[in-house]
Structure formats: C-alpha cells, structure tokens
C-alpha cells in the first residue's frame, strides 16, 4: 500500500495516496516510511501544520532514523528555518550518505546559509549518487549562477532541461545567463 501511495503521490493524486497510507498504517503503524510519506504529501499540499503533527508522532517513536531527520529538515526548510534544517539534514546525511535527495536538500539549506563551498559539495554528492536527479542539477546550476560561474550554471541547467523538460522556467534563466556571459565577453576584449 505504501508503494501504491507513492505512485499516486507522484501523479499528484494526494487524496488517494493519503487514503492508501491510512490503510497501510492501520495494518502496521510502526512503519516510519508511512509517516514520512504522509509528511511529504502534507508539505506538497502546503499543509505545514499537518506535517508538523505527523513529524511529532514520528519523533515520539524514539527510533533514530534518517527518515525522521530528513522529514524534520524538510519541515524546517518549509518554515524557512535554514539553520535547523541544515542540522537535521546533516544528521540524515551521516546516516545515509548516498541518499541523493538528502544531499541536495542539505545543499539547498547550506546555500541559504551562504555556506557555498559546502552547498556545492552536497549538491555534487547528490549528482554522484543519482545523476538523473533533475532537482540536483537545477540546484547546482542556480548555485553556480549565484556564484557568478555562468558557464557551469548553463551546463547544469541545460542538463536539468534534458532530464525534465517540464521545467520551462529555466529557459528564461538560461537566456539571462547567456546575456550576462555576452556582456562579460564583450567587456573583456
């Protein structure tokens, strides 16, 4: 049921996914993955308070888990509490260093804290762990743009579009980057 719910969530059919997760939880409420998926759905639907309640119930299980740390980090990110998000995601990365989603979210939190070299490393780790993760390429590309590394930014954002053509907002960002690169090249004969 948990896997079926994930499929519905991927299709943005959150109500069906949530119902399946409720069913799965009625069979075995000790599964952290079920509560974690409920948190992801709540955050996707901008129901932060619901996500926080589920997270509290997950934490009360007193079972140390990377899922708890990841969920805590995502909730803190949604709240804009970047310092606490970074701490939770750093802890999760120590438990699951090969989890690409954890690496990229940790990188985003680090970037928000202006810890750019660490953010770059985390995002590159995400790509090393899963080269097909479009959000990792997008995040790294936007970080490179922030740092003024336009050629690297352009390459990562192009890769993002190749992996996920639905990210149409990147076309305008790429045009702006190309404009900046052109201006830089014309001012440096």
HELIX and SHEET records of a PDB file:
HELIX    1   1 UNK A    2  UNK A   10  1                                   9    
HELIX    2   2 UNK A   14  UNK A   27  1                                  14    
HELIX    3   3 UNK A   32  UNK A   44  1                                  13    
HELIX    4   4 UNK A   48  UNK A   59  1                                  12    
HELIX    5   5 UNK A   66  UNK A   79  1                                  14    
HELIX    6   6 UNK A   82  UNK A   95  1                                  14    
HELIX    7   7 UNK A  100  UNK A  112  1                                  13    
HELIX    8   8 UNK A  116  UNK A  129  1                                  14    
HELIX    9   9 UNK A  134  UNK A  146  1                                  13    
HELIX   10  10 UNK A  150  UNK A  163  1                                  14    
HELIX   11  11 UNK A  169  UNK A  187  1                                  19    
END                                                                             
